[in-house]
Amino acid sequence: MTQLLFTTNPGLEDVVAAEFEERVAAAGLGETAVSLKPFDLDGQVMVDNPASMADLWPLAQQMRSVYHVIRPLHVFDLPDTEPLARIRQVVGELDIAEMETAVSFRATGNRTGEHEFTSVDVQRVAGAALVEKYGTAVDLTGYEVDVRLDVIQQRCWVGLQLTRVRLSKRQTRVYTPMAALKTVLAYAMLRFARLDDGSGGLLDPFCGSGTILIEAAQSFPDLPLYGSDAFPKPVQGTADNMAASGVGGQAQLIQADARDLRDHYEPGSMRAIVTNPPFGVRLGRRSDFRHLYSNFLQGAHRILEPGGRLVVLVGRRRAFNFILDKVGGFHLAHVRIVETGGIYPAIFVLERRQRET
């Protein structure tokens, strides 16, 4: 039995489980036992599968909904007094086969909650314990083994981080705006769009730096893709990033205001719209926000095919709900809160009604 731990955005744990189970089933590797948020750890998914690590590791490396892959080793509670001493003691007692032959290692600490110590302190005491036990040299960049410690409140999780670089770093960017959507979130939103259904294309009318379109081109190479933005710089930046990521020319890109979609795309021509509009910080008055979303929703309704899906990441949930009720024409299929960069936007999944009401 092989056990793996995946990290993702809090709120996307079920997406990770579904993707891994699909990949395992396609490879014929047997049933997987899944634990969402093990030990109440948001943004983490534990899987147990009877296949060997040699069989599962290639599948794990293909995962698009995760950041890191970890092999769990041990979990324990921290005392109220001298917690660092407890970390050093437990880590020093662990038998880690990979450390027996490693020439170098690093200890990576992550801490969440209120503590009198820092993540660097966790790394320091854990590293000292491992050096004392195995005599292995510490190398922060050229390491062979990465021993990861996650301290969540009064609990410490020890594992081997198998991914040296985040799996989410799969796009090459030559144009990077201040705020870019994470590829993991983009992949999840594309899954919610049910792109295997329908006959039209996929549109991102707030294309930004092209994250959604690149992710779509890599995941659905035969899907017609369209992108637009109100300003020329993001349109050119999206084209440059798509070319740098090896999917140049797979999307038709134009400069167009998202409030005027009906002027640029034929009625019923899109099977899905997946997008990340600005959260309203740069839009000024509330009336601007409402005007933007009201016109955007009306245009989206017109160009989506009946039953087509609109998947949108929204910062102002109440305001968006209010506008959605006013505009009508959509069925709310799903909504969920996710965490990204310390904020908690919502993913709205809307279906265009078969008949207008």
WOZIGI-V904069 format. One record per pair of residues at least 6 apart in sequence whose ideal C-beta (glycine too) atoms are under 6 Angstrom apart, sorted by the first residue. I is the first residue (numbers start at 1). J is the second residue. D is the distance in Angstrom with one decimal. If there is no record, write none. Layout:
{{I,J,D} {I,J,D}}
//
This chain:
{{1,48,5.6} {1,50,5.7} {2,49,5.5} {2,53,5.1} {2,56,5.3} {3,48,5.1} {3,72,5.8} {4,47,5.3} {4,69,6.0} {5,44,6.0} {5,46,5.3} {5,70,4.2} {5,72,5.1} {6,16,5.1} {6,45,4.6} {6,66,4.2} {7,43,5.9} {7,44,5.6} {7,67,4.8} {7,68,4.7} {8,16,5.0} {8,43,5.4} {8,65,5.8} {8,66,5.1} {9,43,6.0} {9,184,5.9} {9,338,5.2} {9,339,5.8} {9,340,5.6} {10,42,3.8} {10,43,4.1} {10,339,4.1} {11,336,5.6} {11,337,5.6} {11,338,3.5} {12,188,5.1} {13,36,4.4} {13,37,5.9} {13,45,5.2} {15,65,4.9} {15,188,4.7} {16,45,4.5} {16,65,4.7} {16,66,5.6} {17,34,4.5} {17,45,5.6} {19,65,4.9} {20,47,5.7} {21,32,5.5} {23,59,4.6} {24,32,5.3} {29,51,4.1} {29,55,5.8} {30,50,4.9} {32,47,5.3} {32,49,4.7} {33,48,4.2} {34,47,5.5} {35,46,4.1} {36,45,5.9} {38,46,4.3} {41,152,5.9} {49,56,6.0} {60,69,4.8} {63,167,6.0} {64,187,4.4} {65,184,5.8} {65,187,5.6} {66,167,5.8} {67,166,4.8} {67,168,5.3} {68,161,5.8} {68,163,4.8} {69,162,4.7} {69,163,4.9} {70,148,6.0} {70,159,4.2} {70,161,5.2} {71,159,5.7} {71,160,4.6} {72,159,4.6} {73,158,4.8} {73,159,5.2} {74,94,5.9} {74,158,4.7} {75,157,4.9} {76,90,5.4} {76,156,5.7} {77,154,5.8} {77,155,5.6} {78,86,5.7} {78,154,4.9} {78,156,5.8} {79,86,5.6} {84,117,5.6} {84,121,5.9} {84,125,4.9} {87,125,5.4} {87,156,6.0} {88,125,4.2} {88,129,4.6} {91,126,4.7} {91,129,4.4} {92,129,3.7} {92,133,5.4} {98,145,4.9} {99,134,4.6} {99,136,6.0} {99,145,5.9} {102,136,5.4} {102,144,4.4} {102,145,4.5} {103,144,5.8} {104,137,4.9} {104,139,3.7} {104,143,4.9} {104,144,5.4} {105,136,5.2} {105,143,5.3} {105,145,4.2} {106,140,5.2} {106,143,4.2} {106,146,5.5} {107,123,4.6} {107,126,4.3} {107,127,4.2} {107,147,5.0} {108,146,5.7} {108,148,4.6} {109,119,4.1} {109,122,3.4} {109,123,4.1} {109,149,5.1} {110,119,6.0} {110,150,4.8} {111,119,4.5} {111,151,4.5} {112,152,5.0} {113,153,4.1} {122,149,5.3} {122,151,5.9} {126,149,5.4} {127,138,5.7} {146,161,4.3} {148,159,5.2} {148,161,4.2} {149,158,5.5} {150,157,4.4} {168,183,4.7} {168,184,5.0} {171,214,5.1} {171,245,4.9} {172,244,4.0} {172,245,4.8} {173,241,5.3} {174,240,4.9} {174,244,5.1} {175,209,5.6} {175,237,3.1} {175,240,5.2} {175,241,5.6} {177,209,5.4} {180,209,5.1} {180,211,6.0} {181,211,4.4} {181,276,4.7} {182,340,5.9} {183,215,5.7} {186,211,4.9} {186,212,4.7} {186,215,4.3} {187,215,5.4} {189,274,5.1} {189,311,4.7} {190,216,5.7} {190,274,5.8} {192,311,4.9} {192,349,4.8} {193,272,4.0} {193,274,5.2} {193,309,4.8} {193,311,4.9} {194,309,6.0} {195,220,5.6} {195,272,5.9} {198,271,3.1} {198,305,5.7} {198,308,5.9} {200,269,5.2} {200,270,4.6} {200,271,3.9} {200,305,5.1} {201,224,3.5} {201,226,5.4} {201,270,5.6} {202,216,5.6} {202,223,5.6} {202,225,5.5} {202,272,5.0} {203,226,4.4} {203,270,5.0} {203,273,4.9} {204,212,4.6} {204,213,5.5} {204,227,4.9} {204,274,6.0} {204,275,4.9} {205,228,5.1} {205,258,4.2} {205,275,5.7} {206,258,5.9} {206,275,4.8} {206,277,4.7} {207,227,3.8} {207,229,4.9} {207,234,5.9} {207,238,4.7} {208,234,5.4} {209,237,5.3} {209,241,5.6} {210,238,3.5} {210,241,4.4} {210,242,5.4} {212,274,5.4} {213,225,5.5} {213,227,5.0} {213,251,4.9} {214,242,5.7} {214,245,5.0} {214,247,5.9} {216,225,5.8} {217,247,3.8} {217,250,4.4} {225,250,5.7} {225,251,3.8} {226,252,5.1} {227,238,5.7} {227,251,5.0} {227,253,4.8} {228,254,5.0} {228,256,4.1} {229,235,5.1} {230,257,4.6} {232,255,5.4} {235,253,5.3} {235,255,5.1} {238,253,6.0} {239,253,5.6} {242,248,5.0} {256,264,4.6} {258,296,4.8} {259,295,3.7} {259,296,5.8} {261,299,3.1} {261,303,5.5} {262,299,4.7} {262,302,4.7} {265,303,4.3} {267,302,5.5} {268,305,4.5} {269,303,5.7} {270,303,5.2} {270,304,5.3} {271,305,5.7} {271,308,5.1} {272,308,5.8} {272,309,4.9} {273,300,5.3} {273,310,4.7} {274,311,4.6} {275,312,5.6} {276,313,4.5} {279,315,3.1} {280,289,4.7} {280,315,6.0} {280,316,5.5} {283,289,5.0} {290,323,5.7} {293,323,4.7} {294,323,5.4} {294,327,5.9} {297,327,4.4} {298,327,5.9} {300,310,5.2} {301,329,4.2} {301,352,5.9} {304,352,4.3} {306,352,6.0} {306,354,4.7} {308,352,4.9} {309,351,5.6} {310,350,4.4} {311,349,5.3} {312,348,5.2} {313,345,5.3} {313,347,5.7} {314,320,4.5} {314,345,5.9} {314,346,5.2} {314,348,5.6} {315,345,4.9} {317,346,4.8} {329,353,5.8} {330,350,4.1} {331,351,4.5} {331,353,5.8} {333,349,4.6} {333,351,4.9} {334,349,3.9} {335,346,5.6} {335,348,5.2} {336,347,5.4} {337,344,5.4} {337,346,5.3}}
//
